[in-house]
């Protein structure tokens, strides 16, 4: 692991000290979701002020807020539908502007980012239904499925994969490819990494997975494919590429999904990065591993979209 990555890992692991806290945060059902959302939005607002060579344009989708993130010289016909992360309970198109801008600058394509319904107010499958509706709108607006790729991070990457399964169920044309950064695919938390990587994970507060996933499932079935795509029918999927760190509790959500999809005959590939953490790829160019991961991810999409 590079020196820069090690320093970044250490800082994340000990970020509570920077806030004057002796102990790291613990997330429970008593934690205020409204406060978490406000803190996320405030932090994002500080980050996006320095963005250059990127345009943000409101989309005309009528059902909920969405916006285009457009790098210079992006083609008009080939696009990314981007599913933002946030533990299923927070985040939005605006809060993800910095991360998505980094991504589209590297890729050279514009992305549509949207505000799907959040838990606990709107548990699964609300977010998948929202995601499916905006994808259908893109198709009805004239974009061709073979010119659209899905991409997303964390919870959003899990919703991405569930949306793919809903497209299959509805016999809707599938996108050309999917790129998932550290997807959350299993609401039952069956992967052993939830235990074995807990002390190494610098990003996930104690109790966060249990709390957020229970909110997302609500009163539903945690094994339903629209909540946990790991348990869906993974045959006949388009090419999917996954980037994940070895030092994250959600590692096995990626590994197990990839294994099951390959067994079903679908073209899924994965990179598991030693020493890396949740969604590290989107930290490019802060350390070389992130840059390499993002570059490889962009190469995958360019190949699948014939760019």
Buried (B, 14 or more C-beta within 10 A) or exposed (E): BEEBBEEBBEEBBEBEEEEEEEEBBEBEEEBEBEEBBEEBBEEBEEBBEEBEEBBBEEBEBEEBEBBBBBBEEBEEEBBBBBBBBBBBBBBBBBBBBBBBBBBBBBBBBBBBBBBBBBBBEBBBBBBBBBBBBBBBBBBEEEBEBBBBBBBBBBBBBBBBBBBBBBBBEEEBBBBBBBBBBBBBBBBBBBBEBBEEBEEBBBBBBBBBBBBBBBBBBBEBBBBBBBBBBBBBEBEEBBBBBBBBBBBBBBBBBBBBBBBBBBEBEBEBBBBBBEBBBBBBBBBBEBBBBBBBBBBBBBBBBBEBBEB
